[in-house]
Amino acid sequence: KYKRYDTSMEYRGESLQAEIKTIYSSLEQRKL
């Protein structure tokens, strides 16, 4: 249970970071 939960949380964190990066890149592109 816990191990599976931890791995899912780590996966979510990675996907979340990727989304944040894309959002920031799009925002910077809008500025330019």
C-alpha positions as a LaTeX table, in Angstrom:
\begin{tabular}{lrrr}
\hline
Residue & $x$ (\AA) & $y$ (\AA) & $z$ (\AA) \\
\hline
Lys1 & 0.00 & 0.00 & 0.00 \\
Tyr2 & 2.45 & 2.67 & 1.19 \\
Lys3 & 5.17 & 1.83 & $-1.33$ \\
Arg4 & 2.68 & 2.01 & $-4.19$ \\
Tyr5 & 1.36 & 5.33 & $-2.84$ \\
Asp6 & 4.87 & 6.78 & $-2.60$ \\
Thr7 & 5.72 & 5.80 & $-6.18$ \\
Ser8 & 2.47 & 7.30 & $-7.47$ \\
Met9 & 3.20 & 10.53 & $-5.59$ \\
Glu10 & 6.72 & 10.68 & $-7.04$ \\
Tyr11 & 5.29 & 10.12 & $-10.52$ \\
Arg12 & 2.76 & 12.90 & $-9.98$ \\
Gly13 & 5.54 & 15.23 & $-8.84$ \\
Glu14 & 7.53 & 14.55 & $-12.00$ \\
Ser15 & 4.54 & 15.14 & $-14.26$ \\
Leu16 & 3.67 & 18.27 & $-12.27$ \\
Gln17 & 7.19 & 19.68 & $-12.75$ \\
Ala18 & 6.92 & 19.03 & $-16.49$ \\
Glu19 & 3.60 & 20.89 & $-16.62$ \\
Ile20 & 5.04 & 23.82 & $-14.66$ \\
Lys21 & 8.01 & 23.99 & $-17.04$ \\
Thr22 & 5.72 & 24.07 & $-20.07$ \\
Ile23 & 3.57 & 26.77 & $-18.46$ \\
Tyr24 & 6.59 & 28.95 & $-17.64$ \\
Ser25 & 8.03 & 28.49 & $-21.15$ \\
Ser26 & 4.69 & 29.48 & $-22.73$ \\
Leu27 & 4.46 & 32.53 & $-20.45$ \\
Glu28 & 7.98 & 33.64 & $-21.40$ \\
Gln29 & 7.12 & 33.19 & $-25.08$ \\
Arg30 & 4.08 & 35.45 & $-24.59$ \\
Lys31 & 6.29 & 38.12 & $-23.00$ \\
Leu32 & 8.56 & 38.09 & $-26.06$ \\
\hline
\end{tabular}
